[in-house]
Amino acid sequence: MEEKRSEELHEHMMSEEADNHSIGEHRGEKIINNGKPRQVLALDVINGFRVRPGMYDINGATVLTDGVNFTVYSNGATKITLLLYHRGEKRPYGTIPFPASYRIGKVFSMIVFGLDIRDLEYNYQVDGPWDPSRGLLFNKKNLLLDPYARAVAGQRNWGEPGNPNELGYRARVVQNNFEWNAAAAPNIPMEDTVIYEMHVRGFTIDPSSGVKCPGTFHGIMEKLDHLKQLGVTALELMPIFEFDEAKDAREYNGRRLLDYWGYNTVSFFAPNTSYAAQDDLNLEGVELKELIRMLHENDMEIILDVVFNHTAEGNEMGPFISFKGFDNNIYYILTPEGQYYNFSGCGNTMNCNQPLVQELIVRCLRYWVEEYRVDGFRFDLASILGRNEDGSPMENPPLLQRLAYDPLLGNVKLIAEAWDAGGMYQVGSFPAWNRWAEWNGKYRDDLRRYLKGDYWVAPEAVKRITGSTDMYHTRYAGYNSSVNFITCHDGFTLNDLYSYQEKHNEANGWNNTDGANDNNSWNCGAEGDTDDPEIRSLRRRLMRNAITTLMCSRGTPMILAGDEFCNTQFGNNNAYCQDNEISWLNWNDLEKNRDFFDFYRNVIHFRRRHPAIRKELPPAHCGLPPTAVLGIDGKPTVITSEARQIGIGYAGYDAVKDRDDIVLLLMNVYWEETDFVLPSLPGTQRWFLAVDTGAANERYFRRVPKLIMEDQIHLTARSVVVLTAGDVHGV
């Protein structure tokens, strides 16, 4: 770790307390090594602070034995000044300009002795040329946050502005000495992974959660039993890099709207302090590390949703937080006139393939893997990471290739949201180097349409269910490139997908103009909540169809927190600003919808028990093919747009259980019931019913599959059936 390394270097350099230095008015010298005149350590005194040149290859603020090493770099700065504050005070108690002799190349580095990091906050002033037409925005009056800050001051209390009176964001100095014990990363293969996407605050902040520390990392730990019972293997946390949720707060209809989701990063190296139940002081991230250690001890992984495509500094009208003041023309993609390209839809676009920005991103990800033991990253609007410095798409983006081959990131999951707001859509074509996976937006869109009854998209649905081999057959071991999902934070919940025909984002304050219009949803005959028993029954069946199909699809399934107990956002499909009951999970729904939760988790566990769904096994001894697409007559076929029912079979030899694993998924999305002929099985093999989402007796899931005596099975309207095969005497 950087801190440990720097401490060892400094201990080697200094063997006595700094207070014993004989310091002249401007410079002092000291003989070290127990008085032996082998090495002379020279100190300067600047504005009353004892300083010396620092360690230039360690960015940020690093704790040493009796001082702090401050290292920053800027390509265009002529002068940088360090400002020191007592904790929480408005004015600095010390200002220390970096001497010219403390600069090597473009790097400024200085060790300041005698600082109490428990009472310390800091930021910088950076001077240089001001020429907006060239993208140069240096202004020595701006108070800038360290780009490598490990913790941001003033963000402790959720909803309070972290930049009061425009005094600038400040960093705190962090000591990283967490004991991980023997907790090792599970390294779960993609095909065995089930991802659970959640918002840290929204997961437990509602009083119905019943946790002691709502809205925090600790709150997630308190709900670990729920997650284990559900059967998920990885938590994907929406942004936890420090963001200022109150920076652009506004009032609308008596409700305070915040940057609830957190996709406007303030600091890439700092965890959101308001997500911790306890103030970690200068041992930053302890609670998050405790969560990750607990997950690893329970064979679960952590994936972070990271935002490198833009920052919270916005466009020409946005604030100076950090990057604008250090090197605006380096960190952002600019027009020839010095304006901001906006491929992110959020005002600016990070210049990700510029070498210095590449270095920042790589060091950031390495830091989270090394210091926090993170298991994977999901990259928001990842297509921007493949744009050149002029904004054009690159065929082989160096950043993406570098991340794919970085040795420290060698075992982490790299997942791209393979599109951006500038029109790039790369699902199935994202530069992967057999390493990157993708959020499969085509799976979401095709399956949403098919499951609501658009049977004519059956050919596309078959491709998506069987692993999107039309897109991924040569990439990242085929369907392991595909992260399949039907719902995520961005859009309708599963409940709302079948309760609302249109979005209802009026509470966001934009006259319902924000959010996607192409939701491929269906309200089943009534908009929103209804007491009609037939509509309610149909909605539940469609929800069962969706989760069953997702868990019987090749690729890595991802589910949205709360879907397992019918969480609603009341038709809001873009709840980015709603820190209230619209976004918060209502845990009362868990008991209210316990039957649906039981079905949901049973289907997840069914997937885990049947490897033939998740991956291609050795050939089945019975001779069935690894994957088969069947028509309603039970025979292999090529599905056309006229097919109202489809069947998909998986088969292979399960060496662990020493038997064939055979699963058959049957789908009838049509509004009329029908019979489906079951394919013949060799020898004494027979079909057994495991799932019937349209069962009249509400036996939707059978822990002990039911033997099917007939050669066909009845499919109710808009239903999904799953069968397994086994020896009639052995199952």
Secondary structure in CASP SS format (residue, H / E / C, confidence):
PFRMAT SS
TARGET T0000
AUTHOR 0000-0000-0000
METHOD secondary structure of the structure
MODEL  1
M C 1.00
E H 1.00
E H 1.00
K H 1.00
R H 1.00
S H 1.00
E H 1.00
E H 1.00
L H 1.00
H H 1.00
E H 1.00
H H 1.00
M H 1.00
M C 1.00
S C 1.00
E C 1.00
E C 1.00
A H 1.00
D H 1.00
N H 1.00
H C 1.00
S E 1.00
I E 1.00
G C 1.00
E C 1.00
H C 1.00
R E 1.00
G E 1.00
E E 1.00
K E 1.00
I E 1.00
I C 1.00
N C 1.00
N C 1.00
G C 1.00
K C 1.00
P C 1.00
R C 1.00
Q C 1.00
V E 1.00
L E 1.00
A E 1.00
L E 1.00
D E 1.00
V E 1.00
I E 1.00
N C 1.00
G C 1.00
F E 1.00
R E 1.00
V E 1.00
R E 1.00
P E 1.00
G C 1.00
M C 1.00
Y C 1.00
D C 1.00
I C 1.00
N C 1.00
G E 1.00
A E 1.00
T E 1.00
V E 1.00
L C 1.00
T C 1.00
D C 1.00
G E 1.00
V E 1.00
N E 1.00
F E 1.00
T E 1.00
V E 1.00
Y E 1.00
S C 1.00
N C 1.00
G C 1.00
A C 1.00
T C 1.00
K E 1.00
I E 1.00
T E 1.00
L E 1.00
L E 1.00
L E 1.00
Y E 1.00
H C 1.00
R C 1.00
G C 1.00
E C 1.00
K C 1.00
R C 1.00
P C 1.00
Y C 1.00
G E 1.00
T E 1.00
I E 1.00
P E 1.00
F C 1.00
P C 1.00
A H 1.00
S H 1.00
Y H 1.00
R E 1.00
I E 1.00
G C 1.00
K C 1.00
V E 1.00
F E 1.00
S E 1.00
M E 1.00
I E 1.00
V E 1.00
F E 1.00
G C 1.00
L C 1.00
D C 1.00
I H 1.00
R H 1.00
D H 1.00
L C 1.00
E E 1.00
Y E 1.00
N E 1.00
Y E 1.00
Q E 1.00
V E 1.00
D E 1.00
G E 1.00
P E 1.00
W E 1.00
D E 1.00
P H 1.00
S H 1.00
R H 1.00
G C 1.00
L E 1.00
L E 1.00
F E 1.00
N E 1.00
K E 1.00
K E 1.00
N E 1.00
L E 1.00
L E 1.00
L C 1.00
D C 1.00
P C 1.00
Y C 1.00
A C 1.00
R C 1.00
A C 1.00
V E 1.00
A C 1.00
G C 1.00
Q C 1.00
R C 1.00
N C 1.00
W C 1.00
G C 1.00
E C 1.00
P C 1.00
G C 1.00
N C 1.00
P H 1.00
N H 1.00
E H 1.00
L C 1.00
G C 1.00
Y C 1.00
R C 1.00
A E 1.00
R E 1.00
V C 1.00
V C 1.00
Q C 1.00
N C 1.00
N C 1.00
F C 1.00
E C 1.00
W C 1.00
N C 1.00
A C 1.00
A C 1.00
A C 1.00
A C 1.00
P C 1.00
N C 1.00
I C 1.00
P C 1.00
M H 1.00
E H 1.00
D H 1.00
T C 1.00
V C 1.00
I E 1.00
Y E 1.00
E E 1.00
M E 1.00
H C 1.00
V H 1.00
R H 1.00
G H 1.00
F H 1.00
T H 1.00
I C 1.00
D C 1.00
P H 1.00
S H 1.00
S H 1.00
G C 1.00
V C 1.00
K C 1.00
C C 1.00
P C 1.00
G C 1.00
T C 1.00
F H 1.00
H H 1.00
G H 1.00
I H 1.00
M H 1.00
E H 1.00
K C 1.00
L H 1.00
D H 1.00
H H 1.00
L H 1.00
K H 1.00
Q H 1.00
L H 1.00
G C 1.00
V C 1.00
T C 1.00
A E 1.00
L E 1.00
E E 1.00
L E 1.00
M C 1.00
P C 1.00
I C 1.00
F E 1.00
E E 1.00
F E 1.00
D C 1.00
E C 1.00
A C 1.00
K C 1.00
D C 1.00
A C 1.00
R E 1.00
E E 1.00
Y E 1.00
N C 1.00
G C 1.00
R E 1.00
R E 1.00
L E 1.00
L C 1.00
D C 1.00
Y C 1.00
W C 1.00
G C 1.00
Y C 1.00
N C 1.00
T E 1.00
V E 1.00
S E 1.00
F E 1.00
F E 1.00
A E 1.00
P E 1.00
N C 1.00
T H 1.00
S H 1.00
Y H 1.00
A C 1.00
A C 1.00
Q C 1.00
D C 1.00
D C 1.00
L C 1.00
N C 1.00
L C 1.00
E C 1.00
G C 1.00
V H 1.00
E H 1.00
L H 1.00
K H 1.00
E H 1.00
L H 1.00
I H 1.00
R H 1.00
M H 1.00
L H 1.00
H H 1.00
E H 1.00
N C 1.00
D C 1.00
M C 1.00
E E 1.00
I E 1.00
I E 1.00
L E 1.00
D E 1.00
V E 1.00
V C 1.00
F C 1.00
N C 1.00
H C 1.00
T C 1.00
A C 1.00
E C 1.00
G C 1.00
N C 1.00
E C 1.00
M C 1.00
G C 1.00
P C 1.00
F C 1.00
I C 1.00
S C 1.00
F H 1.00
K H 1.00
G H 1.00
F H 1.00
D H 1.00
N H 1.00
N H 1.00
I H 1.00
Y H 1.00
Y E 1.00
I C 1.00
L E 1.00
T C 1.00
P C 1.00
E C 1.00
G C 1.00
Q C 1.00
Y E 1.00
Y C 1.00
N C 1.00
F C 1.00
S C 1.00
G C 1.00
C C 1.00
G C 1.00
N C 1.00
T C 1.00
M E 1.00
N C 1.00
C C 1.00
N C 1.00
Q C 1.00
P H 1.00
L H 1.00
V H 1.00
Q H 1.00
E H 1.00
L H 1.00
I H 1.00
V H 1.00
R H 1.00
C H 1.00
L H 1.00
R H 1.00
Y H 1.00
W H 1.00
V H 1.00
E H 1.00
E H 1.00
Y H 1.00
R C 1.00
V C 1.00
D C 1.00
G E 1.00
F E 1.00
R E 1.00
F E 1.00
D C 1.00
L C 1.00
A H 1.00
S H 1.00
I H 1.00
L H 1.00
G H 1.00
R E 1.00
N C 1.00
E C 1.00
D C 1.00
G C 1.00
S C 1.00
P E 1.00
M C 1.00
E C 1.00
N C 1.00
P C 1.00
P H 1.00
L H 1.00
L H 1.00
Q H 1.00
R H 1.00
L H 1.00
A H 1.00
Y H 1.00
D C 1.00
P C 1.00
L C 1.00
L C 1.00
G C 1.00
N C 1.00
V C 1.00
K E 1.00
L E 1.00
I E 1.00
A E 1.00
E C 1.00
A C 1.00
W E 1.00
D C 1.00
A C 1.00
G C 1.00
G C 1.00
M C 1.00
Y E 1.00
Q C 1.00
V C 1.00
G C 1.00
S C 1.00
F C 1.00
P C 1.00
A C 1.00
W C 1.00
N C 1.00
R C 1.00
W C 1.00
A E 1.00
E E 1.00
W E 1.00
N C 1.00
G H 1.00
K H 1.00
Y H 1.00
R H 1.00
D H 1.00
D H 1.00
L H 1.00
R H 1.00
R H 1.00
Y H 1.00
L H 1.00
K C 1.00
G C 1.00
D C 1.00
Y H 1.00
W H 1.00
V H 1.00
A H 1.00
P H 1.00
E H 1.00
A H 1.00
V H 1.00
K H 1.00
R H 1.00
I H 1.00
T C 1.00
G C 1.00
S C 1.00
T H 1.00
D H 1.00
M H 1.00
Y H 1.00
H C 1.00
T C 1.00
R C 1.00
Y C 1.00
A C 1.00
G H 1.00
Y H 1.00
N H 1.00
S H 1.00
S E 1.00
V E 1.00
N E 1.00
F C 1.00
I C 1.00
T C 1.00
C C 1.00
H C 1.00
D C 1.00
G C 1.00
F C 1.00
T C 1.00
L H 1.00
N H 1.00
D H 1.00
L H 1.00
Y C 1.00
S C 1.00
Y C 1.00
Q C 1.00
E C 1.00
K C 1.00
H C 1.00
N C 1.00
E H 1.00
A H 1.00
N H 1.00
G C 1.00
W C 1.00
N C 1.00
N C 1.00
T C 1.00
D C 1.00
G C 1.00
A C 1.00
N C 1.00
D C 1.00
N C 1.00
N C 1.00
S C 1.00
W C 1.00
N C 1.00
C C 1.00
G C 1.00
A C 1.00
E C 1.00
G C 1.00
D C 1.00
T C 1.00
D C 1.00
D C 1.00
P H 1.00
E H 1.00
I H 1.00
R H 1.00
S H 1.00
L H 1.00
R H 1.00
R H 1.00
R H 1.00
L H 1.00
M H 1.00
R H 1.00
N H 1.00
A H 1.00
I H 1.00
T H 1.00
T H 1.00
L H 1.00
M H 1.00
C C 1.00
S C 1.00
R C 1.00
G C 1.00
T E 1.00
P E 1.00
M E 1.00
I E 1.00
L E 1.00
A C 1.00
G C 1.00
D H 1.00
E H 1.00
F H 1.00
C C 1.00
N C 1.00
T C 1.00
Q C 1.00
F C 1.00
G C 1.00
N C 1.00
N C 1.00
N C 1.00
A C 1.00
Y C 1.00
C C 1.00
Q C 1.00
D C 1.00
N C 1.00
E C 1.00
I C 1.00
S C 1.00
W C 1.00
L C 1.00
N C 1.00
W C 1.00
N H 1.00
D H 1.00
L H 1.00
E H 1.00
K H 1.00
N C 1.00
R H 1.00
D H 1.00
F H 1.00
F H 1.00
D H 1.00
F H 1.00
Y H 1.00
R H 1.00
N H 1.00
V H 1.00
I H 1.00
H H 1.00
F H 1.00
R H 1.00
R H 1.00
R H 1.00
H C 1.00
P H 1.00
A H 1.00
I H 1.00
R H 1.00
K C 1.00
E C 1.00
L C 1.00
P C 1.00
P C 1.00
A C 1.00
H C 1.00
C C 1.00
G C 1.00
L C 1.00
P C 1.00
P C 1.00
T E 1.00
A E 1.00
V E 1.00
L E 1.00
G C 1.00
I C 1.00
D C 1.00
G C 1.00
K C 1.00
P E 1.00
T C 1.00
V C 1.00
I C 1.00
T C 1.00
S C 1.00
E C 1.00
A C 1.00
R C 1.00
Q E 1.00
I E 1.00
G E 1.00
I E 1.00
G E 1.00
Y E 1.00
A E 1.00
G E 1.00
Y E 1.00
D E 1.00
A C 1.00
V C 1.00
K C 1.00
D C 1.00
R E 1.00
D E 1.00
D E 1.00
I E 1.00
V E 1.00
L E 1.00
L E 1.00
L E 1.00
M E 1.00
N E 1.00
V C 1.00
Y C 1.00
W C 1.00
E C 1.00
E C 1.00
T E 1.00
D E 1.00
F E 1.00
V E 1.00
L C 1.00
P C 1.00
S C 1.00
L C 1.00
P C 1.00
G C 1.00
T C 1.00
Q E 1.00
R E 1.00
W E 1.00
F E 1.00
L E 1.00
A E 1.00
V E 1.00
D E 1.00
T C 1.00
G C 1.00
A C 1.00
A C 1.00
N C 1.00
E C 1.00
R C 1.00
Y C 1.00
F E 1.00
R E 1.00
R E 1.00
V E 1.00
P E 1.00
K E 1.00
L E 1.00
I C 1.00
M C 1.00
E C 1.00
D C 1.00
Q E 1.00
I E 1.00
H E 1.00
L E 1.00
T C 1.00
A C 1.00
R C 1.00
S E 1.00
V E 1.00
V E 1.00
V E 1.00
L E 1.00
T E 1.00
A E 1.00
G E 1.00
D E 1.00
V C 1.00
H C 1.00
G C 1.00
V C 1.00
END
